Amino acid sequence: MFDSYTENTLEYDPKLCINCGMCSTVCPHGVFRDGEKTAQLVDKKACMECGACHLNCPTDAIKVESGVGCAYAMMWSAITGQKEVTCGDGECC
């Protein structure tokens, strides 16, 4: 069901960013990096949609639907007892 997952719901508006550094601090996959004036979105495809960046962004510059995509696939696998979870290129988070 999740083998063809290639996109995610992550949206970033650098115009709203105040460069607080929270997104790069809380992201477990290094999707964001600190920049000179705003955070830099460096690897959107690495986003597992956990929602940590969105929840910790004080200006709502980052939006993501947590519970979908790779994170959802991992949870669904645990609930249903699947032994292998794949998304995108056959690998997962």
A tleap script that builds the chain and sets N, CA, C and O, in Angstrom:
source leaprc.protein.ff14SB
mol = sequence {
  NMET PHE ASP SER TYR THR GLU ASN THR LEU
  GLU TYR ASP PRO LYS LEU CYS ILE ASN CYS
  GLY MET CYS SER THR VAL CYS PRO HIE GLY
  VAL PHE ARG ASP GLY GLU LYS THR ALA GLN
  LEU VAL ASP LYS LYS ALA CYS MET GLU CYS
  GLY ALA CYS HIE LEU ASN CYS PRO THR ASP
  ALA ILE LYS VAL GLU SER GLY VAL GLY CYS
  ALA TYR ALA MET MET TRP SER ALA ILE THR
  GLY GLN LYS GLU VAL THR CYS GLY ASP GLY
  GLU CYS CCYS
}
set mol.1.N position { 0.817 -1.195 0.000 }
set mol.1.CA position { 0.000 0.000 0.000 }
set mol.1.C position { 0.859 1.256 0.000 }
set mol.1.O position { 0.467 2.261 -0.593 }
set mol.2.N position { 2.013 1.228 0.646 }
set mol.2.CA position { 2.834 2.414 0.756 }
set mol.2.C position { 4.057 2.360 -0.152 }
set mol.2.O position { 4.906 3.248 -0.083 }
set mol.3.N position { 4.166 1.339 -1.003 }
set mol.3.CA position { 5.344 1.174 -1.833 }
set mol.3.C position { 5.552 2.317 -2.820 }
set mol.3.O position { 6.683 2.567 -3.235 }
set mol.4.N position { 4.493 3.010 -3.201 }
set mol.4.CA position { 4.638 4.046 -4.210 }
set mol.4.C position { 4.713 5.449 -3.608 }
set mol.4.O position { 4.578 6.433 -4.336 }
set mol.5.N position { 4.923 5.561 -2.315 }
set mol.5.CA position { 4.987 6.862 -1.658 }
set mol.5.C position { 6.232 7.620 -2.083 }
set mol.5.O position { 7.344 7.187 -1.781 }
set mol.6.N position { 6.075 8.736 -2.773 }
set mol.6.CA position { 7.220 9.505 -3.246 }
set mol.6.C position { 7.145 10.978 -2.885 }
set mol.6.O position { 8.118 11.696 -3.113 }
set mol.7.N position { 6.050 11.462 -2.339 }
set mol.7.CA position { 5.894 12.867 -2.000 }
set mol.7.C position { 5.475 12.985 -0.545 }
set mol.7.O position { 5.118 11.991 0.087 }
set mol.8.N position { 5.520 14.202 -0.015 }
set mol.8.CA position { 5.035 14.427 1.338 }
set mol.8.C position { 4.284 15.753 1.399 }
set mol.8.O position { 4.219 16.487 0.413 }
set mol.9.N position { 3.726 16.048 2.548 }
set mol.9.CA position { 2.865 17.218 2.701 }
set mol.9.C position { 3.599 18.433 3.240 }
set mol.9.O position { 2.962 19.445 3.534 }
set mol.10.N position { 4.909 18.368 3.377 }
set mol.10.CA position { 5.688 19.460 3.940 }
set mol.10.C position { 5.599 20.710 3.088 }
set mol.10.O position { 5.833 20.668 1.880 }
set mol.11.N position { 5.258 21.831 3.728 }
set mol.11.CA position { 5.235 23.134 3.068 }
set mol.11.C position { 6.015 24.105 3.935 }
set mol.11.O position { 5.865 24.103 5.156 }
set mol.12.N position { 6.845 24.933 3.320 }
set mol.12.CA position { 7.674 25.891 4.044 }
set mol.12.C position { 7.591 27.249 3.370 }
set mol.12.O position { 7.800 27.365 2.163 }
set mol.13.N position { 7.281 28.288 4.161 }
set mol.13.CA position { 7.208 29.654 3.657 }
set mol.13.C position { 8.319 30.465 4.311 }
set mol.13.O position { 8.149 30.932 5.437 }
set mol.14.N position { 9.451 30.645 3.633 }
set mol.14.CA position { 10.570 31.365 4.239 }
set mol.14.C position { 10.255 32.820 4.576 }
set mol.14.O position { 10.947 33.430 5.391 }
set mol.15.N position { 9.209 33.385 3.948 }
set mol.15.CA position { 8.823 34.773 4.265 }
set mol.15.C position { 8.319 34.904 5.702 }
set mol.15.O position { 8.376 35.990 6.280 }
set mol.16.N position { 7.828 33.809 6.281 }
set mol.16.CA position { 7.336 33.835 7.657 }
set mol.16.C position { 8.408 33.433 8.671 }
set mol.16.O position { 8.210 33.583 9.876 }
set mol.17.N position { 9.528 32.929 8.192 }
set mol.17.CA position { 10.582 32.404 9.062 }
set mol.17.C position { 11.325 33.530 9.779 }
set mol.17.O position { 11.674 34.538 9.165 }
set mol.18.N position { 11.567 33.355 11.085 }
set mol.18.CA position { 12.344 34.319 11.873 }
set mol.18.C position { 13.727 33.754 12.223 }
set mol.18.O position { 14.454 34.350 13.018 }
set mol.19.N position { 14.086 32.627 11.641 }
set mol.19.CA position { 15.390 32.004 11.817 }
set mol.19.C position { 15.677 31.655 13.283 }
set mol.19.O position { 16.777 31.891 13.782 }
set mol.20.N position { 14.681 31.094 13.958 }
set mol.20.CA position { 14.851 30.732 15.368 }
set mol.20.C position { 15.657 29.447 15.545 }
set mol.20.O position { 16.217 29.214 16.616 }
set mol.21.N position { 15.721 28.613 14.506 }
set mol.21.CA position { 16.510 27.385 14.556 }
set mol.21.C position { 15.789 26.172 15.105 }
set mol.21.O position { 16.376 25.093 15.177 }
set mol.22.N position { 14.539 26.316 15.492 }
set mol.22.CA position { 13.815 25.176 16.081 }
set mol.22.C position { 13.631 24.030 15.093 }
set mol.22.O position { 13.760 22.866 15.473 }
set mol.23.N position { 13.335 24.333 13.845 }
set mol.23.CA position { 13.089 23.266 12.873 }
set mol.23.C position { 14.320 22.381 12.685 }
set mol.23.O position { 14.206 21.156 12.641 }
set mol.24.N position { 15.483 22.997 12.574 }
set mol.24.CA position { 16.694 22.202 12.397 }
set mol.24.C position { 17.071 21.460 13.672 }
set mol.24.O position { 17.733 20.424 13.619 }
set mol.25.N position { 16.654 21.986 14.809 }
set mol.25.CA position { 16.941 21.333 16.087 }
set mol.25.C position { 16.077 20.094 16.296 }
set mol.25.O position { 16.577 19.069 16.761 }
set mol.26.N position { 14.794 20.167 15.964 }
set mol.26.CA position { 13.863 19.075 16.273 }
set mol.26.C position { 13.701 18.041 15.168 }
set mol.26.O position { 13.183 16.955 15.426 }
set mol.27.N position { 14.123 18.341 13.959 }
set mol.27.CA position { 13.928 17.406 12.847 }
set mol.27.C position { 14.876 16.219 12.965 }
set mol.27.O position { 16.094 16.400 12.986 }
set mol.28.N position { 14.327 14.998 13.043 }
set mol.28.CA position { 15.180 13.817 13.176 }
set mol.28.C position { 15.890 13.406 11.883 }
set mol.28.O position { 16.756 12.531 11.908 }
set mol.29.N position { 15.531 14.029 10.753 }
set mol.29.CA position { 16.112 13.628 9.468 }
set mol.29.C position { 16.877 14.735 8.760 }
set mol.29.O position { 17.245 14.571 7.597 }
set mol.30.N position { 17.128 15.855 9.425 }
set mol.30.CA position { 17.924 16.917 8.828 }
set mol.30.C position { 17.303 17.573 7.615 }
set mol.30.O position { 18.007 17.961 6.683 }
set mol.31.N position { 15.992 17.700 7.622 }
set mol.31.CA position { 15.290 18.312 6.500 }
set mol.31.C position { 15.602 19.807 6.418 }
set mol.31.O position { 15.670 20.374 5.327 }
set mol.32.N position { 15.791 20.437 7.570 }
set mol.32.CA position { 16.099 21.863 7.633 }
set mol.32.C position { 17.516 22.085 8.148 }
set mol.32.O position { 18.061 21.268 8.889 }
set mol.33.N position { 18.100 23.212 7.739 }
set mol.33.CA position { 19.410 23.624 8.227 }
set mol.33.C position { 19.330 25.121 8.535 }
set mol.33.O position { 18.605 25.860 7.868 }
set mol.34.N position { 20.070 25.557 9.537 }
set mol.34.CA position { 20.113 26.983 9.855 }
set mol.34.C position { 20.716 27.739 8.675 }
set mol.34.O position { 21.677 27.289 8.052 }
set mol.35.N position { 20.129 28.894 8.385 }
set mol.35.CA position { 20.629 29.742 7.312 }
set mol.35.C position { 21.035 31.099 7.854 }
set mol.35.O position { 20.974 31.333 9.061 }
set mol.36.N position { 21.448 31.991 6.973 }
set mol.36.CA position { 21.852 33.320 7.418 }
set mol.36.C position { 20.669 34.152 7.884 }
set mol.36.O position { 20.713 34.771 8.947 }
set mol.37.N position { 19.604 34.162 7.077 }
set mol.37.CA position { 18.437 34.988 7.414 }
set mol.37.C position { 17.191 34.160 7.701 }
set mol.37.O position { 16.323 34.578 8.467 }
set mol.38.N position { 17.107 32.998 7.089 }
set mol.38.CA position { 15.973 32.094 7.304 }
set mol.38.C position { 16.493 30.665 7.333 }
set mol.38.O position { 17.610 30.389 6.896 }
set mol.39.N position { 15.680 29.770 7.847 }
set mol.39.CA position { 16.019 28.343 7.805 }
set mol.39.C position { 16.056 27.910 6.344 }
set mol.39.O position { 15.355 28.468 5.500 }
set mol.40.N position { 16.872 26.924 6.065 }
set mol.40.CA position { 16.989 26.403 4.711 }
set mol.40.C position { 16.358 25.016 4.646 }
set mol.40.O position { 16.701 24.135 5.435 }
set mol.41.N position { 15.447 24.827 3.716 }
set mol.41.CA position { 14.859 23.515 3.457 }
set mol.41.C position { 15.836 22.779 2.550 }
set mol.41.O position { 15.927 23.083 1.360 }
set mol.42.N position { 16.569 21.813 3.102 }
set mol.42.CA position { 17.652 21.183 2.348 }
set mol.42.C position { 17.337 19.793 1.822 }
set mol.42.O position { 17.987 19.336 0.881 }
set mol.43.N position { 16.354 19.103 2.405 }
set mol.43.CA position { 16.059 17.742 1.943 }
set mol.43.C position { 14.592 17.393 2.195 }
set mol.43.O position { 14.275 16.610 3.090 }
set mol.44.N position { 13.710 17.982 1.399 }
set mol.44.CA position { 12.271 17.783 1.585 }
set mol.44.C position { 11.874 16.309 1.511 }
set mol.44.O position { 10.989 15.872 2.247 }
set mol.45.N position { 12.513 15.543 0.635 }
set mol.45.CA position { 12.167 14.132 0.486 }
set mol.45.C position { 12.495 13.307 1.732 }
set mol.45.O position { 11.952 12.217 1.911 }
set mol.46.N position { 13.369 13.816 2.584 }
set mol.46.CA position { 13.729 13.089 3.807 }
set mol.46.C position { 12.683 13.258 4.912 }
set mol.46.O position { 12.768 12.598 5.948 }
set mol.47.N position { 11.706 14.128 4.700 }
set mol.47.CA position { 10.676 14.388 5.713 }
set mol.47.C position { 9.813 13.150 5.935 }
set mol.47.O position { 9.252 12.596 4.989 }
set mol.48.N position { 9.710 12.718 7.203 }
set mol.48.CA position { 8.877 11.564 7.532 }
set mol.48.C position { 7.522 12.002 8.088 }
set mol.48.O position { 6.742 11.176 8.561 }
set mol.49.N position { 7.248 13.303 8.029 }
set mol.49.CA position { 5.958 13.877 8.418 }
set mol.49.C position { 5.609 13.611 9.879 }
set mol.49.O position { 4.453 13.336 10.202 }
set mol.50.N position { 6.595 13.690 10.755 }
set mol.50.CA position { 6.331 13.492 12.186 }
set mol.50.C position { 5.638 14.706 12.794 }
set mol.50.O position { 4.939 14.578 13.799 }
set mol.51.N position { 5.823 15.884 12.194 }
set mol.51.CA position { 5.158 17.094 12.660 }
set mol.51.C position { 5.944 17.904 13.667 }
set mol.51.O position { 5.463 18.946 14.113 }
set mol.52.N position { 7.137 17.467 14.043 }
set mol.52.CA position { 7.922 18.182 15.054 }
set mol.52.C position { 8.249 19.611 14.619 }
set mol.52.O position { 8.159 20.536 15.426 }
set mol.53.N position { 8.622 19.799 13.368 }
set mol.53.CA position { 8.959 21.145 12.888 }
set mol.53.C position { 7.740 22.061 12.940 }
set mol.53.O position { 7.828 23.204 13.390 }
set mol.54.N position { 6.623 21.555 12.483 }
set mol.54.CA position { 5.375 22.341 12.481 }
set mol.54.C position { 4.964 22.723 13.898 }
set mol.54.O position { 4.602 23.872 14.153 }
set mol.55.N position { 5.018 21.778 14.807 }
set mol.55.CA position { 4.623 22.037 16.188 }
set mol.55.C position { 5.546 23.015 16.903 }
set mol.55.O position { 5.119 23.699 17.833 }
set mol.56.N position { 6.787 23.090 16.485 }
set mol.56.CA position { 7.758 23.951 17.157 }
set mol.56.C position { 8.050 25.255 16.433 }
set mol.56.O position { 8.861 26.050 16.908 }
set mol.57.N position { 7.413 25.492 15.301 }
set mol.57.CA position { 7.628 26.731 14.552 }
set mol.57.C position { 6.740 27.836 15.130 }
set mol.57.O position { 5.516 27.738 15.052 }
set mol.58.N position { 7.335 28.884 15.709 }
set mol.58.CA position { 6.523 29.923 16.357 }
set mol.58.C position { 5.762 30.823 15.393 }
set mol.58.O position { 4.877 31.563 15.823 }
set mol.59.N position { 6.080 30.781 14.103 }
set mol.59.CA position { 5.424 31.667 13.140 }
set mol.59.C position { 4.579 30.927 12.113 }
set mol.59.O position { 4.059 31.546 11.185 }
set mol.60.N position { 4.434 29.628 12.262 }
set mol.60.CA position { 3.687 28.800 11.305 }
set mol.60.C position { 4.253 28.881 9.890 }
set mol.60.O position { 3.510 28.804 8.912 }
set mol.61.N position { 5.572 29.036 9.787 }
set mol.61.CA position { 6.224 29.039 8.481 }
set mol.61.C position { 6.278 27.632 7.894 }
set mol.61.O position { 6.482 27.457 6.693 }
set mol.62.N position { 6.092 26.631 8.755 }
set mol.62.CA position { 6.166 25.235 8.322 }
set mol.62.C position { 4.828 24.561 8.581 }
set mol.62.O position { 4.254 24.672 9.664 }
set mol.63.N position { 4.353 23.871 7.579 }
set mol.63.CA position { 3.112 23.104 7.712 }
set mol.63.C position { 3.369 21.692 7.200 }
set mol.63.O position { 4.021 21.506 6.172 }
set mol.64.N position { 2.861 20.715 7.911 }
set mol.64.CA position { 2.975 19.329 7.493 }
set mol.64.C position { 1.842 18.548 8.136 }
set mol.64.O position { 1.499 18.780 9.296 }
set mol.65.N position { 1.269 17.632 7.391 }
set mol.65.CA position { 0.213 16.783 7.934 }
set mol.65.C position { 0.860 15.581 8.601 }
set mol.65.O position { 1.241 14.619 7.933 }
set mol.66.N position { 0.984 15.639 9.921 }
set mol.66.CA position { 1.587 14.496 10.600 }
set mol.66.C position { 0.621 13.317 10.563 }
set mol.66.O position { -0.598 13.491 10.562 }
set mol.67.N position { 1.181 12.132 10.533 }
set mol.67.CA position { 0.370 10.921 10.474 }
set mol.67.C position { 0.147 10.407 9.063 }
set mol.67.O position { -0.597 9.447 8.859 }
set mol.68.N position { 0.785 11.037 8.094 }
set mol.68.CA position { 0.702 10.547 6.721 }
set mol.68.C position { 2.092 10.165 6.272 }
set mol.68.O position { 3.069 10.418 6.977 }
set mol.69.N position { 2.187 9.567 5.120 }
set mol.69.CA position { 3.493 9.263 4.568 }
set mol.69.C position { 4.256 8.213 5.340 }
set mol.69.O position { 3.681 7.247 5.840 }
set mol.70.N position { 5.550 8.412 5.431 }
set mol.70.CA position { 6.447 7.423 6.011 }
set mol.70.C position { 6.125 7.137 7.476 }
set mol.70.O position { 6.105 5.979 7.893 }
set mol.71.N position { 5.876 8.180 8.249 }
set mol.71.CA position { 5.543 7.973 9.655 }
set mol.71.C position { 4.269 7.140 9.775 }
set mol.71.O position { 4.185 6.243 10.614 }
set mol.72.N position { 3.292 7.435 8.946 }
set mol.72.CA position { 2.054 6.668 8.952 }
set mol.72.C position { 2.320 5.211 8.579 }
set mol.72.O position { 1.765 4.292 9.181 }
set mol.73.N position { 3.172 5.016 7.582 }
set mol.73.CA position { 3.493 3.651 7.148 }
set mol.73.C position { 4.137 2.857 8.270 }
set mol.73.O position { 3.835 1.679 8.456 }
set mol.74.N position { 5.022 3.498 9.016 }
set mol.74.CA position { 5.673 2.818 10.133 }
set mol.74.C position { 4.669 2.444 11.221 }
set mol.74.O position { 4.712 1.340 11.762 }
set mol.75.N position { 3.766 3.370 11.536 }
set mol.75.CA position { 2.750 3.078 12.560 }
set mol.75.C position { 1.810 1.978 12.085 }
set mol.75.O position { 1.475 1.073 12.848 }
set mol.76.N position { 1.385 2.053 10.829 }
set mol.76.CA position { 0.470 1.044 10.281 }
set mol.76.C position { 1.125 -0.330 10.301 }
set mol.76.O position { 0.474 -1.332 10.599 }
set mol.77.N position { 2.399 -0.372 9.987 }
set mol.77.CA position { 3.143 -1.624 10.012 }
set mol.77.C position { 3.153 -2.225 11.419 }
set mol.77.O position { 2.966 -3.431 11.585 }
set mol.78.N position { 3.369 -1.391 12.418 }
set mol.78.CA position { 3.399 -1.865 13.799 }
set mol.78.C position { 2.028 -2.382 14.237 }
set mol.78.O position { 1.933 -3.400 14.921 }
set mol.79.N position { 0.989 -1.688 13.846 }
set mol.79.CA position { -0.370 -2.070 14.239 }
set mol.79.C position { -0.801 -3.370 13.564 }
set mol.79.O position { -1.423 -4.228 14.190 }
set mol.80.N position { -0.466 -3.506 12.283 }
set mol.80.CA position { -0.929 -4.667 11.524 }
set mol.80.C position { 0.033 -5.848 11.574 }
set mol.80.O position { -0.298 -6.937 11.107 }
set mol.81.N position { 1.214 -5.641 12.134 }
set mol.81.CA position { 2.174 -6.723 12.256 }
set mol.81.C position { 2.986 -6.988 11.015 }
set mol.81.O position { 3.617 -8.040 10.910 }
set mol.82.N position { 2.992 -6.057 10.059 }
set mol.82.CA position { 3.831 -6.220 8.874 }
set mol.82.C position { 5.288 -6.231 9.305 }
set mol.82.O position { 5.669 -5.519 10.234 }
set mol.83.N position { 6.095 -7.026 8.642 }
set mol.83.CA position { 7.493 -7.117 9.019 }
set mol.83.C position { 8.357 -6.084 8.314 }
set mol.83.O position { 9.403 -5.702 8.839 }
set mol.84.N position { 7.951 -5.626 7.145 }
set mol.84.CA position { 8.755 -4.690 6.382 }
set mol.84.C position { 7.920 -3.501 5.948 }
set mol.84.O position { 6.805 -3.662 5.452 }
set mol.85.N position { 8.458 -2.320 6.136 }
set mol.85.CA position { 7.786 -1.108 5.716 }
set mol.85.C position { 8.637 -0.475 4.637 }
set mol.85.O position { 9.830 -0.242 4.835 }
set mol.86.N position { 8.028 -0.197 3.492 }
set mol.86.CA position { 8.756 0.466 2.429 }
set mol.86.C position { 7.953 1.642 1.924 }
set mol.86.O position { 6.722 1.645 1.948 }
set mol.87.N position { 8.687 2.641 1.465 }
set mol.87.CA position { 8.039 3.788 0.834 }
set mol.87.C position { 9.052 4.378 -0.145 }
set mol.87.O position { 10.261 4.288 0.068 }
set mol.88.N position { 8.567 4.957 -1.173 }
set mol.88.CA position { 9.453 5.572 -2.146 }
set mol.88.C position { 10.334 4.569 -2.850 }
set mol.88.O position { 9.837 3.721 -3.591 }
set mol.89.N position { 11.635 4.650 -2.633 }
set mol.89.CA position { 12.601 3.814 -3.351 }
set mol.89.C position { 12.828 2.464 -2.691 }
set mol.89.O position { 13.845 1.816 -2.940 }
set mol.90.N position { 11.892 2.032 -1.852 }
set mol.90.CA position { 12.017 0.740 -1.216 }
set mol.90.C position { 12.608 0.799 0.171 }
set mol.90.O position { 12.682 -0.217 0.861 }
set mol.91.N position { 13.032 1.982 0.589 }
set mol.91.CA position { 13.554 2.153 1.926 }
set mol.91.C position { 12.596 3.041 2.708 }
set mol.91.O position { 11.729 3.701 2.134 }
set mol.92.N position { 12.760 3.047 3.988 }
set mol.92.CA position { 11.940 3.918 4.805 }
set mol.92.C position { 12.829 4.658 5.784 }
set mol.92.O position { 14.024 4.386 5.900 }
set mol.93.N position { 12.242 5.562 6.458 }
set mol.93.CA position { 12.909 6.421 7.426 }
set mol.93.C position { 14.026 5.713 8.079 }
set mol.93.O position { 14.706 6.287 8.930 }
savepdb mol mol.pdb
quit
